[in-house]
Amino acid sequence: MKIPYVNIKKQYFIERRNLLSVIDKTLSSGNWVGGSEIDKFEESISKICKTKYCVSLNSGTDALTLGLHLLGVRKGDEVITPPNSFVASTAVIVHLGAKPVFVDVNKDQNINVELIEKKITKKTKAIMPVHLTGRMCEMDKINKISKKYNIPIIEDSAQSIMSSFKNKMSGSWGKIGCFSTHPLKNLNASGDGGFLTTNDKKIYEIIKNLRSHGMEDDRNNVKNFGYVSRMDNLQAAILNYRLKNLKKIIKSRRINVQNYIENLNFNHVKIPLETKDQFNTYHTFVIQVNQRDELKKYLEKNGIGTAIHYPVPIHLQKCSKLLGYKKGDFPETEKQSKRILSLPINQFLRKQEIIYISNLINKFYKTR
Ligand SMILES: Cc1ncc(COP(=O)(O)O)c(C=O)c1O
């Protein structure tokens, strides 16, 4: 049996007929930059995330950059964030001339809230929790810290569309929520894309202006020196089409997790279970195991694709050299980077395939 880690081709073949008609309709409209699909997408996202505003953008990275910029993050400032995210979460801080101040994580891979206060200084301009794997951080506690020190929260919600904590949606806890619609995300465009959510009208209006060269109404009046960060109307049309299936996709992923839970032997495999406060959407399904690299190879030999998110923590990457961190600074992150393995979890998997993967994993450890 061959089971790829992701199956974007299959997604396309299933959607093909409907999607081609959506693409044709959008291109025929002649509105390629800006247009009604953009407005429709932003309205739908505001409803889903339960925020007043949404601004569609061309990536999650740009959402984070513009969001931090609007929170006033400038040269010499500090932003608190975990070191086990996708590198973009940290890169955006560095590009603004600020310092990423890393805080280690819990067993569930999310920022350890107990360690945040110790890292706050006069220079701290924002707290950026990352809802890794589609599991939300302990936002009630982070919110308390944010209020106590008057430091805004910018959520890296890139992996967590429709996740919630204590029944409050991802992207609605902080001053700003930043999402990605990269092809590997649960809600995926057919290329790069992202958006930002907020309840702050001023932030909404300025980012809407900045994303399109700072132009007002037409090309001849420019309010601010801006960027080209807008989402294409075509990607918005594709996302509008896919939004209809998002709930179903998340439901399938959650059923897949249940099937793993029922079939994996937990003497060898650790997974942080969903708590009563969480609704996880499983952008990834990550197990924590000994002999991770051997298991990965064994599964590969048996036709199973897996991934590691992420094998090298950001503070130990070459690009972080100048930040001054060293091995041993974040023990839980470093330990997990050697133990984590993302198993196939996509919505196209069948129950038999999950049983097959689970049995292989159980067999691997039986002989050790
Ligand atoms: C946690 C996290 N932050 C930020 C990003 C950046 O998003 P994008 O790839 O849309 O720029 C991603 C996505 O890849 C991500 O997973």
The ligand as an SDF file (V2000), in Angstrom:
LIG
                    3D

 16 16  0  0  0  0  0  0  0  0999 V2000
    3.0010   28.6440   11.8910 C   0  0  0  0  0  0  0  0  0  0  0  0
    3.1570   29.3460   10.5800 C   0  0  0  0  0  0  0  0  0  0  0  0
    3.4120   30.6600   10.5650 N   0  0  0  0  0  0  0  0  0  0  0  0
    3.5350   31.3380    9.4160 C   0  0  0  0  0  0  0  0  0  0  0  0
    3.4020   30.7190    8.1960 C   0  0  0  0  0  0  0  0  0  0  0  0
    3.5880   31.4980    6.9510 C   0  0  0  0  0  0  0  0  0  0  0  0
    2.4880   31.4510    6.0970 O   0  0  0  0  0  0  0  0  0  0  0  0
    2.6970   31.5850    4.5040 P   0  0  0  0  0  0  0  0  0  0  0  0
    3.3890   30.3750    4.0270 O   0  0  0  0  0  0  0  0  0  0  0  0
    1.3000   31.7090    3.9810 O   0  0  0  0  0  0  0  0  0  0  0  0
    3.4680   32.8280    4.2790 O   0  0  0  0  0  0  0  0  0  0  0  0
    3.1120   29.3490    8.1630 C   0  0  0  0  0  0  0  0  0  0  0  0
    2.8710   28.6330    6.8970 C   0  0  0  0  0  0  0  0  0  0  0  0
    3.5490   28.0770    6.2070 O   0  0  0  0  0  0  0  0  0  0  0  0
    3.0050   28.6420    9.3790 C   0  0  0  0  0  0  0  0  0  0  0  0
    2.7620   27.3310    9.3850 O   0  0  0  0  0  0  0  0  0  0  0  0
  1  2  1  0
  2  3  1  0
  2 15  2  0
  3  4  2  0
  4  5  1  0
  5  6  1  0
  5 12  2  0
  6  7  1  0
  7  8  1  0
  8  9  2  0
  8 10  1  0
  8 11  1  0
 12 13  1  0
 12 15  1  0
 13 14  2  0
 15 16  1  0
M  END
$$$$
